[in-house]
């Protein structure tokens, strides 16, 4: 959704992806994308849900142009993310962003091929890159993208290993 024909298209719609983390050893992350180019990735730790929501709004404001449609802000709404979704739904200006809850444990859009939405999204990164997607050069990010192992479920569908397993192997959350 919202891809342009060029990875450098500055007029492509603005998208934000948010992976919330609260207190502990995981970082919250905001990925800002225009077209096929990720233009910024920012991380922070030890933010409560309201602080993270404010940070998302500030990030969107830095990238949003008044002449364009609202940014699409997709948030991992499992666990602590639900509080961020609620806060943004009530506080973010509609002209700035439209909040979309992402429940990774839900059924995949292509449920014949993928165990759940999380698996489909993980494999979708590879397809996005093959289709011209561009990430900033970053060794940790590159390692994170290829960190997940996968197998097949009883129905023969792709299934990405649990986040807890990846975290155990890497010593951190990807």
C-alpha positions in Angstrom: 0.0 0.0 0.0 1.3 3.4 -0.9 4.4 2.3 -2.8 5.7 4.7 -5.5 7.5 3.7 -8.7 10.8 5.0 -7.4 12.5 4.3 -4.1 13.4 8.0 -3.9 9.9 9.3 -4.5 9.5 12.2 -2.0 5.8 12.6 -2.8 4.9 9.1 -1.8 2.5 8.7 1.2 4.0 8.7 4.6 3.9 5.5 6.7 5.0 4.9 10.2 5.5 1.4 11.8 5.7 1.3 15.6 7.0 -1.5 17.7 6.2 -0.5 21.3 8.3 -1.6 24.2 7.9 -0.3 27.7 10.3 -0.7 30.6 12.9 -3.5 30.5 15.6 -4.4 28.0 13.7 -4.0 24.7 13.7 -0.8 22.7 10.6 0.9 21.2 11.1 1.5 17.5 9.5 3.8 14.9 10.2 3.2 11.2 9.3 6.0 8.9 8.8 5.1 5.2 7.9 7.0 2.0 7.3 4.8 -1.0 10.0 2.0 -1.1 12.4 4.0 1.0 12.8 3.8 4.8 13.8 7.4 5.6 14.3 7.1 9.3 14.5 4.5 12.1 14.5 5.7 15.6 14.6 3.7 18.9 14.2 4.6 22.5 14.0 2.7 25.8 12.0 3.1 29.0 9.1 5.1 27.6 5.7 4.6 29.0 2.7 4.4 26.6 1.9 8.1 26.7 5.5 9.1 26.2 5.8 6.7 23.2 2.6 8.1 21.7 4.0 11.6 22.0 7.2 10.5 20.4 5.2 9.0 17.5 3.3 12.2 17.0 6.5 14.3 17.1 8.1 11.9 14.6 5.1 12.1 12.3 5.1 15.9 12.5 8.8 16.1 11.4 8.0 14.1 8.3 4.4 15.1 7.4 3.7 17.9 4.9 0.6 19.9 5.5 -0.4 19.4 1.8 -0.5 15.7 2.0 -2.9 13.1 3.3 -2.7 11.7 6.8 0.2 9.4 7.5 -0.7 5.7 8.1 0.6 4.7 11.5 0.7 0.9 11.9 1.2 -0.2 15.5 2.0 -3.6 17.0 -1.0 -3.7 19.3 -0.2 -6.8 21.2 0.5 -6.3 24.9 1.8 -2.8 25.7 1.0 -1.6 22.2 -2.7 -1.5 22.9 -2.1 1.4 25.2 -0.2 3.3 22.6 -3.0 2.6 20.1 -5.6 4.0 22.5 -3.5 7.0 23.4 -2.9 7.9 19.7 -6.5 7.3 18.7 -7.6 9.9 21.3 -4.7 12.4 20.9 -3.2 12.4 17.4 -4.7 14.9 15.0 -6.7 13.2 12.2 -5.0 15.4 9.7 -1.6 14.1 10.8 -2.2 10.3 11.1 -4.6 7.4 10.8 -3.9 4.7 13.4 -4.0 1.1 12.3 -3.8 -1.7 14.9 -1.7 -4.7 13.9 -2.4 -7.9 15.7 0.5 -10.2 14.5 -1.2 -13.4 16.0 -4.2 -12.9 13.7 -4.8 -15.0 10.6 -2.6 -14.1 7.7 -4.1 -12.5 4.6 -2.7 -15.5 2.7 -3.6 -18.1 5.2 -2.8 -21.0 2.8 0.9 -20.0 2.9 1.5 -18.4 6.3 0.8 -19.7 9.8 -0.2 -16.2 11.0 0.1 -12.5 10.1 3.5 -12.2 11.9 4.9 -14.8 9.6 3.4 -13.2 6.5 4.8 -9.8 7.5 8.3 -11.2 8.2 8.4 -12.9 4.8 6.9 -9.7 3.3 10.1 -7.8 4.2 12.0 -10.1 1.8 9.5 -9.5 -0.9 9.6 -5.7 -0.3 13.3 -5.7 -0.6 13.2 -7.8 -3.9 10.7 -5.2 -5.2 13.1 -2.3 -4.6 12.6 -1.5 -0.9 15.5 0.4 0.6 16.6 0.4 4.2 19.3 2.6 5.7 22.7 0.9 5.9 23.0 -0.5 9.4 24.7 -3.7 10.5 22.3 -4.3 13.5 19.3 -3.8 11.3 20.7 -6.1 8.6 21.3 -8.8 11.3 17.8 -8.3 12.7 16.1 -8.7 9.2 17.7 -12.1 8.8 17.6 -13.2 12.4 14.4 -15.3 12.4 14.4 -19.0 11.7 11.3 -20.6 10.2 9.8 -24.0 9.8 6.4 -25.3 8.6 3.3 -26.0 10.6 1.1 -29.1 10.4 -0.7 -27.6 7.3 2.6 -27.0 5.5 2.5 -23.2 5.9 5.5 -21.1 6.7 5.9 -20.3 10.4 8.5 -17.9 11.9 9.9 -18.8 15.3 8.6 -17.1 18.3 10.0 -13.7 19.3 11.1 -15.2 22.6 13.2 -17.7 20.8 14.9 -15.1 18.6 15.5 -13.0 21.7 17.1 -15.9 23.5 19.4 -16.6 20.5 20.4 -12.9 19.9 20.4 -11.8 23.5 18.0 -8.9 22.5 14.7 -8.3 20.7 15.0 -7.8 17.0 
